[in-house]
Amino acid sequence: MYALYTKHLSSKVQRVRGVYNLYRYSTTSVSDSLYGCKIGEHEKTTTLKSVQEKYERGVALTAVTAYDYPSAMHVDLAKIDIVLVGDSAAMVVHGHDTTLPISVDEMLIHCRSVSRGAKSALLVGDIPFGSYENDDAQLLKNAIRILKEGGMHAVKIEGGSRSRVSAVQKMTGAGIAVMGHIGLTPQSVSLLGGFRPQARSAKAAVKLVEQAIELEGAGCFSIVLECLPDCVAAAITSSINIPTIGIGAGSNTSGQILVYHDLLGFMQHPHHAKVTPKFCKQYAQVGKVIQKAMTEFKNEVRNGEFPGTEFTPYKLRSRDRKIFIEMLGKAGFLDAVHRMKAYK
């Protein structure tokens, strides 16, 4: 009886030690999980906490837009900190001249696709124009949809007016993480008179600093600064205690973001070339590679080079081929029989 008890106790101790070692050597603690979900060893997710920690250590944050599964996978493989599912999809994916036409339902399709492809980045979804301006109920309904249905971790809202600050307060009060966006706000393109750089006067620059402070106070975890003079972006960055993510705002921000298609040199159409921002560095010429491949495919199909024997892997066994020809003949498909006999 004593031996049985000792064996049982030893087994229990081994299980306890196993649990302890699992906890001890785990790469992910509960505090590093996102919304209570444990993160795998190879898929440790960027969280609001880790973004803030990088900011406090002075590590430059990286962000890129993505709109579908393949682009999300590429961005994630590069270990980019933040993936923004931007309403810029209206322009670079849907072919519109502005971001205004895209709807919540269309944004949700992009969000879901990106959430399946990006497993380690912090995912932020834009709240599109016309989906939050009516009242608080509309705002919260659509922001919640972006998180619940779209699989995003946070939302982004444009503008720093009183109504936008109030909107941020409503969302953060409901437990929704919010990224702000000031400077050039594409959803206000009609009001701004086009895609123009902002803060071109001292008064306008001071107003942006004030808006950034108010957005931080309302609960934003980060703010995008778009198309601003470098010194203005520096003033904003030094006036708040949350990360600023610049796009066309110089080097004095906490991080940088670029549109996926722009930084890859993806679009070769003359119309897109006209609207490619001056501030965007193209790290590749993917569009030229795609165009070359498309042209080669067309030419090889027309001259009979493709697919050829190399890319025709499926064969019919000789016995079945003979039976097939006989069956075609009996069925009266004589042209097919002649073609099959000529085929080797």
Secondary structure, DSSP 8 states (H G I E B T S, - for coil): -HHHHHHHHHHHHHHHHHHHHHHHT-S--GGGSBTTB---TT-----HHHHHHHHHHT--EEEEE--SHHHHHHHHHTT-SEEEE-TTHHHHTT--SSSTT--HHHHHHHHHHHHHH-SSSEEEEE--TTSSSS-HHHHHHHHHHHHHTT--SEEE----SHHHHHHHHHHHHTT--EEEEEES-GGGHHHHTSS-----SHHHHHHHHHHHHHHHHHT-SEEEEES--HHHHHHHHHH-SS-EEEESS-S-SSEEEE-HHHHTT---SHHHHHHS-TT---S--HHHHHHHHHHHHHHHHHTT-SSTTTT------HHHHHHHHHHHHHTT-HHHHHHHHH--
